[in-house]
Amino acid sequence: MHAKTIALITILFLFLGCTQQTESSQENGLIGGEFMKLLSNDLAAGQAIPAEFTCDGANKSPELHWEGAPQQTKSFALTMRDPDAPGGTFDHWLVFNIPANVSIIPKGGPVPAGAEQMTNDFGEQDYGGPCPPSGTHRYYFKLYALDVEQLECKTKQELFQQIEQHKIAEAELMGTYSRQ
């Protein structure tokens, strides 16, 4: 009877340990034991964005690729935002309905077939590179794995609400820029 009690306690302990690990993993953005990662051959995380990707250069989008998306991903959304803009967060790039089988946006685009771009704060439906009026600004590229194939949105507010409602994982890449 003593051996059965020990076995039962061990099984209970293992079960509770697994449950706690799963809950902790979900809180930390872990899906299936892996983190989704957003990477670039053109940008180094936390470093200055090369001028070629800004209004002082060619103003073209950097190459972005990702890995570790959850298996249940049905589409992606990608944003580029500047939280340091004088008037509040400035949206430089808003791409959504990126097909689930896509894992790269090449340097200078185009965005993948089927993807849509929403008007950014420059008033354009395309990438708008860093162009801070003064100081050093941070630019956050964020990739969201979504549990739906299509987002139906007409405004930025609707886009961000639907991203929050349907995201199952997210990854971020931040770069900085200041004008000379």
C-alpha positions as protocol buffer text, in pm:
chain_id: "A"
residue {
  index: 1
  type: MET
  ca { x: 0 y: 0 z: 0 }
}
residue {
  index: 2
  type: HIS
  ca { x: 287 y: 233 z: 73 }
}
residue {
  index: 3
  type: ALA
  ca { x: 430 y: 179 z: -280 }
}
residue {
  index: 4
  type: LYS
  ca { x: 89 y: 257 z: -433 }
}
residue {
  index: 5
  type: THR
  ca { x: 69 y: 583 z: -237 }
}
residue {
  index: 6
  type: ILE
  ca { x: 415 y: 686 z: -352 }
}
residue {
  index: 7
  type: ALA
  ca { x: 329 y: 597 z: -712 }
}
residue {
  index: 8
  type: LEU
  ca { x: 4 y: 795 z: -691 }
}
residue {
  index: 9
  type: ILE
  ca { x: 182 y: 1098 z: -543 }
}
residue {
  index: 10
  type: THR
  ca { x: 450 y: 1076 z: -814 }
}
residue {
  index: 11
  type: ILE
  ca { x: 190 y: 1062 z: -1091 }
}
residue {
  index: 12
  type: LEU
  ca { x: 0 y: 1353 z: -936 }
}
residue {
  index: 13
  type: PHE
  ca { x: 321 y: 1555 z: -904 }
}
residue {
  index: 14
  type: LEU
  ca { x: 415 y: 1487 z: -1268 }
}
residue {
  index: 15
  type: PHE
  ca { x: 65 y: 1580 z: -1384 }
}
residue {
  index: 16
  type: LEU
  ca { x: 66 y: 1907 z: -1190 }
}
residue {
  index: 17
  type: GLY
  ca { x: 417 y: 1985 z: -1312 }
}
residue {
  index: 18
  type: CYS
  ca { x: 310 y: 1937 z: -1674 }
}
residue {
  index: 19
  type: THR
  ca { x: -2 y: 2147 z: -1624 }
}
residue {
  index: 20
  type: GLN
  ca { x: 197 y: 2430 z: -1469 }
}
residue {
  index: 21
  type: GLN
  ca { x: 458 y: 2411 z: -1744 }
}
residue {
  index: 22
  type: THR
  ca { x: 190 y: 2433 z: -2013 }
}
residue {
  index: 23
  type: GLU
  ca { x: 25 y: 2734 z: -1850 }
}
residue {
  index: 24
  type: SER
  ca { x: 362 y: 2904 z: -1807 }
}
residue {
  index: 25
  type: SER
  ca { x: 457 y: 2825 z: -2166 }
}
residue {
  index: 26
  type: GLN
  ca { x: 139 y: 2983 z: -2298 }
}
residue {
  index: 27
  type: GLU
  ca { x: 194 y: 3295 z: -2087 }
}
residue {
  index: 28
  type: ASN
  ca { x: 545 y: 3332 z: -2230 }
}
residue {
  index: 29
  type: GLY
  ca { x: 430 y: 3294 z: -2590 }
}
residue {
  index: 30
  type: LEU
  ca { x: 560 y: 2940 z: -2624 }
}
residue {
  index: 31
  type: ILE
  ca { x: 361 y: 2726 z: -2862 }
}
residue {
  index: 32
  type: GLY
  ca { x: 456 y: 2364 z: -2902 }
}
residue {
  index: 33
  type: GLY
  ca { x: 779 y: 2423 z: -2713 }
}
residue {
  index: 34
  type: GLU
  ca { x: 917 y: 2680 z: -2960 }
}
residue {
  index: 35
  type: PHE
  ca { x: 920 y: 3056 z: -2988 }
}
residue {
  index: 36
  type: MET
  ca { x: 815 y: 3216 z: -3313 }
}
residue {
  index: 37
  type: LYS
  ca { x: 1102 y: 3435 z: -3434 }
}
residue {
  index: 38
  type: LEU
  ca { x: 1107 y: 3733 z: -3668 }
}
residue {
  index: 39
  type: LEU
  ca { x: 1448 y: 3773 z: -3835 }
}
residue {
  index: 40
  type: SER
  ca { x: 1614 y: 3981 z: -4105 }
}
residue {
  index: 41
  type: ASN
  ca { x: 1926 y: 3962 z: -4316 }
}
residue {
  index: 42
  type: ASP
  ca { x: 1913 y: 4342 z: -4340 }
}
residue {
  index: 43
  type: LEU
  ca { x: 1854 y: 4446 z: -3978 }
}
residue {
  index: 44
  type: ALA
  ca { x: 2025 y: 4353 z: -3652 }
}
residue {
  index: 45
  type: ALA
  ca { x: 1797 y: 4339 z: -3348 }
}
residue {
  index: 46
  type: GLY
  ca { x: 1830 y: 4649 z: -3133 }
}
residue {
  index: 47
  type: GLN
  ca { x: 2074 y: 4815 z: -3375 }
}
residue {
  index: 48
  type: ALA
  ca { x: 2051 y: 5114 z: -3611 }
}
residue {
  index: 49
  type: ILE
  ca { x: 1842 y: 5058 z: -3923 }
}
residue {
  index: 50
  type: PRO
  ca { x: 2058 y: 5111 z: -4235 }
}
residue {
  index: 51
  type: ALA
  ca { x: 1972 y: 5434 z: -4423 }
}
residue {
  index: 52
  type: GLU
  ca { x: 1870 y: 5239 z: -4734 }
}
residue {
  index: 53
  type: PHE
  ca { x: 1548 y: 5138 z: -4551 }
}
residue {
  index: 54
  type: THR
  ca { x: 1464 y: 5495 z: -4444 }
}
residue {
  index: 55
  type: CYS
  ca { x: 1340 y: 5820 z: -4599 }
}
residue {
  index: 56
  type: ASP
  ca { x: 1706 y: 5926 z: -4621 }
}
residue {
  index: 57
  type: GLY
  ca { x: 1782 y: 5634 z: -4853 }
}
residue {
  index: 58
  type: ALA
  ca { x: 1584 y: 5421 z: -5098 }
}
residue {
  index: 59
  type: ASN
  ca { x: 1293 y: 5390 z: -4850 }
}
residue {
  index: 60
  type: LYS
  ca { x: 1249 y: 5023 z: -4933 }
}
residue {
  index: 61
  type: SER
  ca { x: 1141 y: 4753 z: -4693 }
}
residue {
  index: 62
  type: PRO
  ca { x: 1404 y: 4526 z: -4540 }
}
residue {
  index: 63
  type: GLU
  ca { x: 1401 y: 4151 z: -4595 }
}
residue {
  index: 64
  type: LEU
  ca { x: 1204 y: 3982 z: -4317 }
}
residue {
  index: 65
  type: HIS
  ca { x: 1164 y: 3610 z: -4253 }
}
residue {
  index: 66
  type: TRP
  ca { x: 1023 y: 3404 z: -3971 }
}
residue {
  index: 67
  type: GLU
  ca { x: 1030 y: 3061 z: -3817 }
}
residue {
  index: 68
  type: GLY
  ca { x: 863 y: 2866 z: -3539 }
}
residue {
  index: 69
  type: ALA
  ca { x: 504 y: 2959 z: -3624 }
}
residue {
  index: 70
  type: PRO
  ca { x: 244 y: 2740 z: -3453 }
}
residue {
  index: 71
  type: GLN
  ca { x: 105 y: 2458 z: -3666 }
}
residue {
  index: 72
  type: GLN
  ca { x: -248 y: 2598 z: -3627 }
}
residue {
  index: 73
  type: THR
  ca { x: -149 y: 2927 z: -3797 }
}
residue {
  index: 74
  type: LYS
  ca { x: -391 y: 3017 z: -4077 }
}
residue {
  index: 75
  type: SER
  ca { x: -245 y: 3358 z: -4169 }
}
residue {
  index: 76
  type: PHE
  ca { x: -4 y: 3629 z: -4053 }
}
residue {
  index: 77
  type: ALA
  ca { x: -17 y: 4003 z: -3999 }
}
residue {
  index: 78
  type: LEU
  ca { x: 288 y: 4230 z: -3989 }
}
residue {
  index: 79
  type: THR
  ca { x: 317 y: 4581 z: -3849 }
}
residue {
  index: 80
  type: MET
  ca { x: 595 y: 4836 z: -3822 }
}
residue {
  index: 81
  type: ARG
  ca { x: 534 y: 5103 z: -3558 }
}
residue {
  index: 82
  type: ASP
  ca { x: 724 y: 5395 z: -3405 }
}
residue {
  index: 83
  type: PRO
  ca { x: 615 y: 5453 z: -3042 }
}
residue {
  index: 84
  type: ASP
  ca { x: 848 y: 5755 z: -3011 }
}
residue {
  index: 85
  type: ALA
  ca { x: 673 y: 5979 z: -3265 }
}
residue {
  index: 86
  type: PRO
  ca { x: 578 y: 6324 z: -3127 }
}
residue {
  index: 87
  type: GLY
  ca { x: 205 y: 6272 z: -3185 }
}
residue {
  index: 88
  type: GLY
  ca { x: 196 y: 5918 z: -3044 }
}
residue {
  index: 89
  type: THR
  ca { x: 254 y: 5581 z: -3209 }
}
residue {
  index: 90
  type: PHE
  ca { x: 310 y: 5620 z: -3584 }
}
residue {
  index: 91
  type: ASP
  ca { x: 227 y: 5328 z: -3814 }
}
residue {
  index: 92
  type: HIS
  ca { x: 480 y: 5279 z: -4093 }
}
residue {
  index: 93
  type: TRP
  ca { x: 359 y: 4948 z: -4238 }
}
residue {
  index: 94
  type: LEU
  ca { x: 44 y: 4741 z: -4193 }
}
residue {
  index: 95
  type: VAL
  ca { x: 24 y: 4409 z: -4380 }
}
residue {
  index: 96
  type: PHE
  ca { x: -237 y: 4142 z: -4316 }
}
residue {
  index: 97
  type: ASN
  ca { x: -385 y: 3826 z: -4469 }
}
residue {
  index: 98
  type: ILE
  ca { x: -35 y: 3695 z: -4536 }
}
residue {
  index: 99
  type: PRO
  ca { x: -91 y: 3327 z: -4626 }
}
residue {
  index: 100
  type: ALA
  ca { x: 17 y: 3070 z: -4367 }
}
residue {
  index: 101
  type: ASN
  ca { x: 258 y: 2901 z: -4612 }
}
residue {
  index: 102
  type: VAL
  ca { x: 463 y: 3221 z: -4647 }
}
residue {
  index: 103
  type: SER
  ca { x: 768 y: 3278 z: -4427 }
}
residue {
  index: 104
  type: ILE
  ca { x: 952 y: 3564 z: -4601 }
}
residue {
  index: 105
  type: ILE
  ca { x: 900 y: 3911 z: -4740 }
}
residue {
  index: 106
  type: PRO
  ca { x: 1193 y: 3991 z: -4970 }
}
residue {
  index: 107
  type: LYS
  ca { x: 1395 y: 4311 z: -4955 }
}
residue {
  index: 108
  type: GLY
  ca { x: 1197 y: 4585 z: -5126 }
}
residue {
  index: 109
  type: GLY
  ca { x: 888 y: 4362 z: -5150 }
}
residue {
  index: 110
  type: PRO
  ca { x: 650 y: 4291 z: -5294 }
}
residue {
  index: 111
  type: VAL
  ca { x: 425 y: 4164 z: -5019 }
}
residue {
  index: 112
  type: PRO
  ca { x: 316 y: 3803 z: -5076 }
}
residue {
  index: 113
  type: ALA
  ca { x: 29 y: 3725 z: -5313 }
}
residue {
  index: 114
  type: GLY
  ca { x: -299 y: 3741 z: -5124 }
}
residue {
  index: 115
  type: ALA
  ca { x: -166 y: 3979 z: -4859 }
}
residue {
  index: 116
  type: GLU
  ca { x: -324 y: 4321 z: -4815 }
}
residue {
  index: 117
  type: GLN
  ca { x: -173 y: 4649 z: -4700 }
}
residue {
  index: 118
  type: MET
  ca { x: -364 y: 4909 z: -4503 }
}
residue {
  index: 119
  type: THR
  ca { x: -297 y: 5281 z: -4534 }
}
residue {
  index: 120
  type: ASN
  ca { x: -12 y: 5381 z: -4304 }
}
residue {
  index: 121
  type: ASP
  ca { x: 26 y: 5714 z: -4123 }
}
residue {
  index: 122
  type: PHE
  ca { x: 207 y: 5859 z: -4428 }
}
residue {
  index: 123
  type: GLY
  ca { x: -124 y: 5810 z: -4612 }
}
residue {
  index: 124
  type: GLU
  ca { x: 19 y: 5534 z: -4834 }
}
residue {
  index: 125
  type: GLN
  ca { x: -60 y: 5165 z: -4874 }
}
residue {
  index: 126
  type: ASP
  ca { x: 301 y: 5054 z: -4869 }
}
residue {
  index: 127
  type: TYR
  ca { x: 609 y: 5049 z: -4653 }
}
residue {
  index: 128
  type: GLY
  ca { x: 712 y: 5389 z: -4517 }
}
residue {
  index: 129
  type: GLY
  ca { x: 1062 y: 5387 z: -4375 }
}
residue {
  index: 130
  type: PRO
  ca { x: 1189 y: 5561 z: -4063 }
}
residue {
  index: 131
  type: CYS
  ca { x: 1193 y: 5939 z: -4094 }
}
residue {
  index: 132
  type: PRO
  ca { x: 1204 y: 6081 z: -3740 }
}
residue {
  index: 133
  type: PRO
  ca { x: 1183 y: 6460 z: -3705 }
}
residue {
  index: 134
  type: SER
  ca { x: 1444 y: 6457 z: -3427 }
}
residue {
  index: 135
  type: GLY
  ca { x: 1623 y: 6224 z: -3189 }
}
residue {
  index: 136
  type: THR
  ca { x: 1657 y: 5849 z: -3202 }
}
residue {
  index: 137
  type: HIS
  ca { x: 1334 y: 5654 z: -3250 }
}
residue {
  index: 138
  type: ARG
  ca { x: 1260 y: 5286 z: -3203 }
}
residue {
  index: 139
  type: TYR
  ca { x: 1088 y: 5093 z: -3483 }
}
residue {
  index: 140
  type: TYR
  ca { x: 909 y: 4770 z: -3395 }
}
residue {
  index: 141
  type: PHE
  ca { x: 841 y: 4513 z: -3666 }
}
residue {
  index: 142
  type: LYS
  ca { x: 582 y: 4275 z: -3520 }
}
residue {
  index: 143
  type: LEU
  ca { x: 463 y: 3953 z: -3676 }
}
residue {
  index: 144
  type: TYR
  ca { x: 141 y: 3792 z: -3558 }
}
residue {
  index: 145
  type: ALA
  ca { x: 38 y: 3432 z: -3625 }
}
residue {
  index: 146
  type: LEU
  ca { x: -341 y: 3425 z: -3653 }
}
residue {
  index: 147
  type: ASP
  ca { x: -605 y: 3153 z: -3620 }
}
residue {
  index: 148
  type: VAL
  ca { x: -808 y: 3278 z: -3920 }
}
residue {
  index: 149
  type: GLU
  ca { x: -728 y: 3288 z: -4292 }
}
residue {
  index: 150
  type: GLN
  ca { x: -867 y: 3635 z: -4353 }
}
residue {
  index: 151
  type: LEU
  ca { x: -917 y: 3949 z: -4147 }
}
residue {
  index: 152
  type: GLU
  ca { x: -1205 y: 4166 z: -4266 }
}
residue {
  index: 153
  type: CYS
  ca { x: -1119 y: 4520 z: -4162 }
}
residue {
  index: 154
  type: LYS
  ca { x: -1157 y: 4867 z: -4307 }
}
residue {
  index: 155
  type: THR
  ca { x: -977 y: 5076 z: -4041 }
}
residue {
  index: 156
  type: LYS
  ca { x: -655 y: 5051 z: -3840 }
}
residue {
  index: 157
  type: GLN
  ca { x: -862 y: 5023 z: -3524 }
}
residue {
  index: 158
  type: GLU
  ca { x: -1048 y: 4721 z: -3666 }
}
residue {
  index: 159
  type: LEU
  ca { x: -718 y: 4570 z: -3781 }
}
residue {
  index: 160
  type: PHE
  ca { x: -559 y: 4588 z: -3436 }
}
residue {
  index: 161
  type: GLN
  ca { x: -878 y: 4465 z: -3265 }
}
residue {
  index: 162
  type: GLN
  ca { x: -893 y: 4162 z: -3495 }
}
residue {
  index: 163
  type: ILE
  ca { x: -522 y: 4092 z: -3452 }
}
residue {
  index: 164
  type: GLU
  ca { x: -569 y: 4088 z: -3073 }
}
residue {
  index: 165
  type: GLN
  ca { x: -874 y: 3865 z: -3106 }
}
residue {
  index: 166
  type: HIS
  ca { x: -709 y: 3609 z: -3337 }
}
residue {
  index: 167
  type: LYS
  ca { x: -338 y: 3604 z: -3250 }
}
residue {
  index: 168
  type: ILE
  ca { x: -192 y: 3277 z: -3131 }
}
residue {
  index: 169
  type: ALA
  ca { x: 173 y: 3387 z: -3131 }
}
residue {
  index: 170
  type: GLU
  ca { x: 378 y: 3696 z: -3199 }
}
residue {
  index: 171
  type: ALA
  ca { x: 739 y: 3786 z: -3266 }
}
residue {
  index: 172
  type: GLU
  ca { x: 919 y: 4118 z: -3269 }
}
residue {
  index: 173
  type: LEU
  ca { x: 1226 y: 4277 z: -3422 }
}
residue {
  index: 174
  type: MET
  ca { x: 1324 y: 4628 z: -3312 }
}
residue {
  index: 175
  type: GLY
  ca { x: 1566 y: 4866 z: -3478 }
}
residue {
  index: 176
  type: THR
  ca { x: 1651 y: 5231 z: -3416 }
}
residue {
  index: 177
  type: TYR
  ca { x: 1708 y: 5530 z: -3639 }
}
residue {
  index: 178
  type: SER
  ca { x: 1807 y: 5893 z: -3604 }
}
residue {
  index: 179
  type: ARG
  ca { x: 1861 y: 6140 z: -3884 }
}
residue {
  index: 180
  type: GLN
  ca { x: 2194 y: 6318 z: -3926 }
}
